[in-house]
């Protein structure tokens, strides 16, 4: 893929008020969610659930790209169609999660560094051959007493940048995900400070590794108070803090920012994205999109519960959440949409 093709793919991933669907949960994470709902924790159950997602009618009208897991990109529909092809046929760009998880960082109590660079060049070539057109790597940054440290921020930023450079070498658009976690009692302002430092460090490393910013997508957290913070700021305050942070830290060359949901309730994630677009869209150099997992999938999963007879209703719920977030990209989402 040429430089122009990378740019075109990145732009297509955030075009038309669409966003990304993250369906790249690892097998252990997927199994935990299944267990809570009494769904068998088997490869076939995971396959059936992902077939439910990729065969949802009209999903391509509001979803531009789908992030798959290694198991999923190797799976097929019941009729033998590979999932990557089924996604392409729906007008959706296939992508793949390529990191191997966040591990405890030596010498940094309570902090993690994401691994997976070993053998990544070869894995990217394989995924490209299987139909992937973009990839994703997630770093996790915790806020707490004395953390995050500079060592943790820099180690994760360097890994993100090296991953991104390898992606572009392989002709895949890198989705760069430095996630500042919601866990803890920190304030909105503390999250803003840490998120800005993390993003500035990440882009310094991306420059150093010669990553073409026009051919990448940023997947950050929204700026939010910690889950146990006594003050939970209003939707407009979150929108203000998030956009202010991004304007200070994200270069205009980046075509799009696709937020992760990070465990936010589905409706609240939509409302916050909507506030950003409704209030700031005309003044921003990049598109503000979504790359949600639970905030799109969870209602459908709770309806499905492993029962084939529940598939149509589950697909309807999945499409509804995707459409709500498409409306949020336009700045047109309202709470009344949840009643339709």
C-alpha positions as CSV (number, residue, x, y, z in Angstrom):
1,X,0.0,0.0,0.0
2,X,1.4,3.4,-1.0
3,X,1.5,6.5,1.2
4,X,-1.6,7.8,-0.6
5,X,-3.5,4.6,0.0
6,X,-2.7,4.8,3.7
7,X,-4.0,8.3,3.8
8,X,-7.1,7.4,1.8
9,X,-7.8,4.4,4.2
10,X,-7.3,6.5,7.3
11,X,-9.7,9.1,5.9
12,X,-12.3,6.5,5.0
13,X,-12.2,5.2,8.6
14,X,-13.6,8.5,9.9
15,X,-15.7,9.6,6.9
16,X,-19.4,10.0,6.6
17,X,-20.2,10.4,10.3
18,X,-19.3,6.7,10.8
19,X,-17.0,5.1,13.4
20,X,-15.2,2.0,14.4
21,X,-16.6,-1.1,16.1
22,X,-14.1,-2.7,18.5
23,X,-14.9,-6.4,18.5
24,X,-11.3,-7.4,19.5
25,X,-11.8,-8.6,23.0
26,X,-9.3,-11.3,23.9
27,X,-10.6,-14.8,24.5
28,X,-10.3,-14.4,28.4
29,X,-12.1,-11.1,28.3
30,X,-14.9,-12.4,26.0
31,X,-15.3,-15.5,28.2
32,X,-15.7,-13.3,31.3
33,X,-18.5,-11.4,29.7
34,X,-20.1,-14.6,28.5
35,X,-19.9,-16.2,32.0
36,X,-21.8,-13.3,33.5
37,X,-24.7,-14.0,31.2
38,X,-24.6,-17.8,31.3
39,X,-23.2,-18.1,27.8
40,X,-20.9,-21.1,27.2
41,X,-17.3,-20.0,27.1
42,X,-16.3,-21.9,23.9
43,X,-14.7,-21.1,20.6
44,X,-18.0,-21.9,18.9
45,X,-20.0,-19.5,21.1
46,X,-17.5,-16.8,20.4
47,X,-17.7,-17.5,16.7
48,X,-21.5,-17.4,16.7
49,X,-21.5,-14.1,18.6
50,X,-19.1,-12.5,16.1
51,X,-21.2,-13.8,13.2
52,X,-24.2,-12.1,14.8
53,X,-22.2,-8.8,14.7
54,X,-20.8,-9.0,11.2
55,X,-24.1,-10.1,9.7
56,X,-26.2,-7.3,11.3
57,X,-28.2,-5.7,8.4
58,X,-27.3,-2.1,7.5
59,X,-24.3,-2.0,9.9
60,X,-22.1,-0.6,7.2
61,X,-24.3,2.5,7.1
62,X,-22.9,3.7,10.4
63,X,-19.7,1.6,11.0
64,X,-16.7,2.3,8.8
65,X,-14.3,-0.3,10.3
66,X,-14.3,-3.3,12.6
67,X,-11.3,-4.3,14.8
68,X,-11.0,-8.1,15.0
69,X,-9.0,-10.4,17.3
70,X,-6.6,-13.0,16.1
71,X,-9.1,-15.8,16.6
72,X,-11.9,-13.9,14.9
73,X,-10.0,-13.0,11.7
74,X,-9.3,-16.8,11.3
75,X,-13.0,-17.7,11.8
76,X,-15.8,-18.0,9.3
77,X,-19.6,-17.7,9.0
78,X,-21.5,-20.9,9.1
79,X,-21.6,-20.9,5.3
80,X,-17.8,-20.8,5.2
81,X,-17.3,-17.1,4.4
82,X,-14.3,-15.7,6.3
83,X,-15.3,-13.0,8.6
84,X,-12.9,-10.5,7.0
85,X,-14.6,-11.0,3.7
86,X,-18.1,-10.8,5.3
87,X,-17.1,-7.5,6.8
88,X,-15.7,-6.1,3.5
89,X,-18.9,-7.3,1.7
90,X,-20.9,-5.2,4.3
91,X,-18.9,-2.1,3.2
92,X,-16.8,-2.1,6.4
93,X,-12.9,-2.0,6.5
94,X,-11.4,-5.0,8.4
95,X,-8.8,-4.3,11.1
96,X,-6.9,-6.3,13.7
97,X,-5.6,-5.9,17.2
98,X,-1.9,-6.8,17.2
99,X,-0.6,-6.2,20.7
100,X,-0.2,-9.1,23.1
101,X,-1.5,-7.3,26.2
102,X,-0.3,-5.0,29.0
103,X,2.1,-6.6,31.5
104,X,3.4,-5.5,34.8
105,X,6.3,-3.1,34.2
106,X,9.5,-4.0,36.0
107,X,10.5,-1.5,38.7
108,X,7.2,0.4,38.4
109,X,4.7,-0.8,40.9
110,X,1.1,-0.4,39.7
111,X,2.1,0.3,36.1
112,X,2.0,-1.7,32.9
113,X,3.7,-1.7,29.6
114,X,2.2,-3.3,26.5
115,X,4.1,-6.1,24.7
116,X,3.9,-7.6,21.3
117,X,6.7,-6.0,19.2
118,X,8.6,-9.3,18.8
119,X,7.7,-10.9,15.5
120,X,5.2,-8.1,14.7
121,X,6.6,-7.4,11.2
122,X,5.8,-11.0,10.2
123,X,2.4,-11.0,11.9
124,X,1.4,-7.8,10.1
125,X,2.3,-9.3,6.8
126,X,0.1,-12.3,7.5
127,X,-2.9,-10.1,8.7
128,X,-2.5,-8.0,5.5
129,X,-2.7,-11.1,3.4
130,X,-5.8,-12.2,5.3
131,X,-7.6,-8.9,4.4
132,X,-6.8,-6.5,7.3
133,X,-6.3,-2.9,6.3
134,X,-5.6,-1.3,9.6
135,X,-4.3,-2.5,13.0
136,X,-4.6,-1.4,16.7
137,X,-2.3,-1.3,19.7
138,X,-3.5,-0.4,23.2
139,X,-1.3,1.1,25.9
140,X,-2.8,1.5,29.4
141,X,-1.9,4.4,31.8
142,X,-3.2,4.3,35.4
143,X,-3.6,7.4,37.6
144,X,-2.8,7.0,41.3
145,X,-0.5,8.0,44.1
146,X,2.8,8.9,42.3
147,X,1.7,7.5,39.0
148,X,1.9,7.6,36.1
149,X,5.7,7.9,36.0
150,X,7.7,9.3,33.2
151,X,9.2,5.9,32.7
152,X,5.9,4.2,32.1
153,X,4.6,7.0,29.8
154,X,7.8,7.0,27.7
155,X,8.0,3.2,27.5
156,X,4.5,2.9,26.2
157,X,4.8,5.8,23.8
158,X,7.9,4.3,22.3
159,X,6.2,0.9,21.8
160,X,3.2,2.7,20.2
161,X,5.4,4.5,17.8
162,X,7.5,1.5,16.8
163,X,4.2,-0.5,16.3
164,X,2.8,2.4,14.1
165,X,6.0,2.5,12.0
166,X,5.8,-1.2,11.4
167,X,2.2,-1.0,10.4
168,X,2.8,1.7,7.8
169,X,5.7,-0.3,6.4
170,X,3.3,-3.2,6.0
171,X,0.7,-1.0,4.4
172,X,-1.7,-1.0,7.4
173,X,-3.1,2.1,9.0
174,X,-2.1,2.2,12.7
175,X,-4.7,3.0,15.3
176,X,-2.7,4.4,18.2
177,X,-4.5,3.8,21.5
178,X,-2.9,5.4,24.6
179,X,-5.7,4.9,27.2
180,X,-5.7,6.7,30.5
181,X,-7.8,4.5,32.6
182,X,-11.0,5.7,34.4
183,X,-10.2,3.6,37.6
184,X,-9.6,5.7,40.7
185,X,-10.7,8.9,42.4
186,X,-8.9,11.4,40.4
187,X,-10.5,14.6,39.2
188,X,-11.4,15.7,35.7
189,X,-8.5,18.2,35.8
190,X,-6.0,15.5,36.9
191,X,-7.2,13.3,34.0
192,X,-6.7,16.2,31.6
193,X,-3.2,16.9,32.8
194,X,-2.2,13.2,32.5
195,X,-3.9,12.7,29.1
196,X,-2.1,15.8,27.7
197,X,1.3,14.6,28.9
198,X,0.6,11.1,27.5
199,X,-0.5,12.4,24.1
200,X,2.4,14.9,23.8
201,X,4.9,12.1,24.6
202,X,3.2,9.7,22.1
203,X,3.4,12.2,19.3
204,X,7.0,13.1,20.1
205,X,7.8,9.4,19.6
206,X,5.7,9.1,16.5
207,X,7.7,11.9,15.0
208,X,11.0,10.2,16.1
209,X,9.9,6.9,14.4
210,X,9.0,8.8,11.2
211,X,5.3,7.8,11.3
212,X,3.2,9.6,8.7
213,X,0.6,11.3,10.8
214,X,-1.8,11.6,7.8
215,X,-2.0,7.8,7.6
216,X,-2.9,7.0,11.2
217,X,-5.9,7.3,13.6
218,X,-5.7,8.3,17.2
219,X,-7.8,6.3,19.7
220,X,-7.7,8.1,23.0
221,X,-9.8,8.2,26.2
222,X,-12.2,11.0,26.8
223,X,-11.1,13.3,29.6
224,X,-13.1,12.0,32.5
225,X,-13.1,12.1,36.3
226,X,-12.2,8.8,38.0
227,X,-15.0,6.3,38.6
228,X,-14.8,6.9,42.4
229,X,-14.3,10.7,42.2
230,X,-17.0,12.4,44.4
231,X,-17.6,15.0,41.6
232,X,-18.8,13.5,38.3
233,X,-18.7,16.4,35.9
234,X,-21.5,17.3,33.5
235,X,-21.5,16.2,29.8
236,X,-20.6,19.7,28.6
237,X,-17.7,20.0,31.1
238,X,-16.3,16.7,29.8
239,X,-16.6,17.9,26.2
240,X,-14.8,21.2,27.0
241,X,-12.0,19.5,28.9
242,X,-11.5,16.8,26.2
243,X,-11.5,19.1,23.3
244,X,-9.2,21.6,25.1
245,X,-6.7,18.8,25.8
246,X,-6.8,17.4,22.2
247,X,-6.2,20.9,20.7
248,X,-3.1,21.3,22.8
249,X,-1.6,17.9,22.0
250,X,-2.8,16.4,18.7
251,X,-1.3,17.7,15.4
252,X,-3.8,18.9,12.8
253,X,-2.2,16.4,10.3
254,X,-4.0,13.5,12.0
255,X,-7.2,12.8,10.0
256,X,-9.3,11.5,12.8
257,X,-9.7,10.8,16.5
258,X,-11.9,7.8,17.4
259,X,-12.6,7.7,21.1
260,X,-12.6,4.5,23.1
261,X,-15.5,4.0,25.5
262,X,-13.4,2.7,28.4
263,X,-16.4,1.3,30.3
264,X,-18.6,4.3,30.1
265,X,-22.4,3.6,30.0
266,X,-23.5,3.4,26.4
267,X,-25.9,6.4,26.5
268,X,-23.4,8.6,28.4
269,X,-20.6,7.8,25.9
270,X,-22.9,8.9,23.1
271,X,-24.0,12.0,24.9
272,X,-20.4,13.1,25.6
273,X,-19.3,12.5,21.9
274,X,-22.4,14.4,20.8
275,X,-21.6,17.4,23.0
276,X,-18.1,17.6,21.5
277,X,-19.3,17.6,17.9
278,X,-22.3,19.8,18.5
279,X,-20.2,22.5,20.2
280,X,-16.8,22.3,18.5
281,X,-17.0,20.3,15.2
282,X,-16.8,23.4,12.9
283,X,-13.6,24.5,14.6
284,X,-11.6,21.3,14.8
285,X,-8.8,20.2,12.4
286,X,-9.7,16.5,12.7
287,X,-12.8,14.4,12.8
288,X,-14.1,13.3,16.2
289,X,-15.4,9.7,15.8
290,X,-15.9,6.7,18.0
291,X,-14.2,3.3,18.4
292,X,-16.5,1.7,21.0
293,X,-16.7,-1.9,22.2
294,X,-19.0,-2.4,25.1
295,X,-20.8,0.9,24.5
296,X,-22.1,-0.6,21.2
297,X,-22.1,-4.4,22.0
298,X,-23.3,-4.7,25.5
299,X,-27.1,-4.3,25.0
300,X,-26.9,-6.8,22.1
301,X,-24.9,-9.3,24.2
302,X,-27.5,-9.1,27.0
303,X,-30.3,-9.8,24.6
304,X,-28.5,-12.7,22.7
305,X,-27.4,-14.7,25.7
306,X,-26.2,-17.5,23.4
307,X,-29.7,-18.2,22.0
308,X,-30.0,-18.3,18.2
309,X,-33.7,-17.2,18.4
310,X,-32.5,-14.0,20.0
311,X,-30.2,-13.0,17.1
312,X,-32.6,-10.6,15.3
313,X,-33.4,-8.7,18.4
314,X,-29.8,-8.5,19.4
315,X,-28.8,-7.3,15.9
316,X,-31.5,-4.6,16.2
317,X,-30.0,-3.4,19.5
318,X,-26.5,-3.4,18.0
319,X,-27.6,-1.3,15.1
320,X,-29.5,1.1,17.3
321,X,-26.4,1.8,19.4
322,X,-24.3,2.2,16.2
323,X,-26.9,4.7,14.9
324,X,-27.0,6.6,18.1
325,X,-23.2,7.1,17.8
326,X,-23.5,8.1,14.2
327,X,-26.0,10.8,15.3
328,X,-23.5,11.8,18.0
329,X,-20.9,12.4,15.3
330,X,-23.2,14.8,13.6
331,X,-24.1,16.5,16.9
332,X,-27.7,15.3,16.5
333,X,-28.0,12.7,19.3
334,X,-30.7,13.2,21.9
335,X,-31.9,11.1,24.8
336,X,-35.2,10.6,23.0
337,X,-33.4,8.4,20.5
338,X,-33.1,5.8,23.3
339,X,-36.9,5.4,23.4
340,X,-37.3,4.6,19.7
